Amino acid sequence: MSGVGKKSRVPSPRKGERDQRTPRDAQPQIAQPGPDQQTQAEQRSQAGADQPSELDRLRQELDETRQRYLRALADSQNAQRRAQASEIEARTQGVCGVVLGILSVLDHFDLALDQDPQTVSVDQLIEGVGLIRSELLAALRSQGVEPINPSPNDQFDPTLHQAVVQQAAQGVEPGRISSLLQPGYALGQRVIRPAKVAVAPSEPA
């Protein structure tokens, strides 16, 4: 009975075992990246910063497209202005050519009007008017204008002639031109004024 009433003792840990125990409040250790891992992460971060984003690339493309559009628009406007200037210059030169030919005719009219009516005969006056008409016609022809002067018994052409009246004439077939009332004029293939003519009437049925 010698063991009754005695408290049992818990054996104390040995010195080596005491060092191996982990305290309850000890925090887990987080592994820190090594120098190589830090360098690679920095390189990836720097590469991402150097490369433009998709939004920046789209903005650059939009700006380049806008610049090309503005240059094309400016070129088109310049070409249009040059074409208009060329058209105005060509029209002006054409008018100047016609006016220059008419001015010489006007000079001859002035010379005719300066003549003394007491010394000019009717024949001389008619001859002078004929010369002025010939010079005016030459000025028109220099610009490509030709008269339309159909002869009697010529075929009536509604694109060149304007029938004013029906008039019979000896030797003229029905429906053909019997006489010229007023000459017409054409510029190349374009009729400026049709010739006014009389047309022989058709034979009665």
Stockholm file with secondary structure:
# STOCKHOLM 1.0

chainA/1-205         MSGVGKKSRVPSPRKGERDQRTPRDAQPQIAQPGPDQQTQAEQRSQAGADQPSELDRLRQELDETRQRYLRALADSQNAQRRAQASEIEARTQGVCGVVLGILSVLDHFDLALDQDPQTVSVDQLIEGVGLIRSELLAALRSQGVEPINPSPNDQFDPTLHQAVVQQAAQGVEPGRISSLLQPGYALGQRVIRPAKVAVAPSEPA
#=GR chainA/1-205 SS CTTTTCCCCCCCCCHHHHHHCCCTTCCCCCCCCCHHHHHHHHHHHHHHHHSCCHHHHHHHHHHHHHHHHHHHHHHHHHHHHHHHHHHHHHHHHHHHHHHHHHHHHHHHHHHHHTSCTTTCCHHHHHHHHHHHHHHHHHHHHTTTEEEECCCTTCCCCTTTEEEEEECCCTTCCTTSEEEEEECEEEETTEEEECEEEEECCCCCC
#=GC SS_cons         CTTTTCCCCCCCCCHHHHHHCCCTTCCCCCCCCCHHHHHHHHHHHHHHHHSCCHHHHHHHHHHHHHHHHHHHHHHHHHHHHHHHHHHHHHHHHHHHHHHHHHHHHHHHHHHHHTSCTTTCCHHHHHHHHHHHHHHHHHHHHTTTEEEECCCTTCCCCTTTEEEEEECCCTTCCTTSEEEEEECEEEETTEEEECEEEEECCCCCC
//
